[in-house]
């Protein structure tokens, strides 16, 4: 199954990933970062989030998350993006 989600601005991926890990950390969701393995690779949030072995071309395996956890992170991202847009428009 191919991923049909495309970013309108591909350069935003790093910022969105950073936001995803920050929100997961704030919510206490065990969200592993792509590319972090059991070797304890250096990363800002790896200690807080735990490490999940990378698979599928560097994407983290997130099958251990419940729908509620994944939805909470996605909802947090949406909420934060809306807040940022509202501040920009004011």
N, C-alpha and C positions, 0 to 999 in steps of 0.2 A: 504494500500500500504506500503510495507516494504522498508526501506532505504537500498539500495544495495551498497552504497558507503562505502568502508572499507579503513582505514588508514593502510599503510604498517607498520608504526611505531605508534601504538596506544598511546604511551606516548607523541606524538607531539600535541595531541588535545588541551591541555591547551595553548601551545605557539601559535597555529593557531587561537584559539579563542581570545587571547590577541591581536594578530595582526589584526584580523577582527575588533575589537572594536576600536583600534587605528586608523585604516584607515577610518572607518566610521566616527569617530570624526573629523579627518582631512578634510573629504569631506563634513561634515555637514549633513550626512545622519542620520535620526532618527532611530537608530538601538538599540533595547533594548537588555539587557544582560539576559541570562537565569537565572531564579531564582530571578530576581528583581521584586518585586511587588509594589503595591501602598503604602506600609508601609515605603518606603524610605530606604530600606536596604542599608547598607554601601557598597559602591563600588567606585573604583577609577574614573570610567567614568560615573557613573549613573547621575550625575548632567548635564553633557554635552550631553548625549545621550537620556535622558529621560528614563522612565521605562515602560516596557511592561509586563503585567502579564504573568507568566509562564504557559505553558500548555504542554500536550503531554509528560509527564514524565520529566519535568524540562527544556525542550527545549522552547526557546522563540517563541512566535507567530510572524511571520514576514510578514503576509499577507497584512499589510498596506504599505509595500514597493512597489515602482514601479519596473518594470523590469530593467529600466535604473539605479535606485539606487542600486539594488542588484548586477547588472552587474558591476557597477563602483567599488563596494567594492571587488567583486571577481577579477576584473582586477587589482586592486591595490595590492591585496594579491599576485597574480601571478607575477606582476612586481617586487615587493619587494623580493620574493623568488628567482627570476632569478638574481637580483642584488646581493643577498647574495651568491648565488652559483658562480657567476662570480668572486666575491672578494675572495672566498675560493680557486678557481682554480688559481688565479694569484700568 
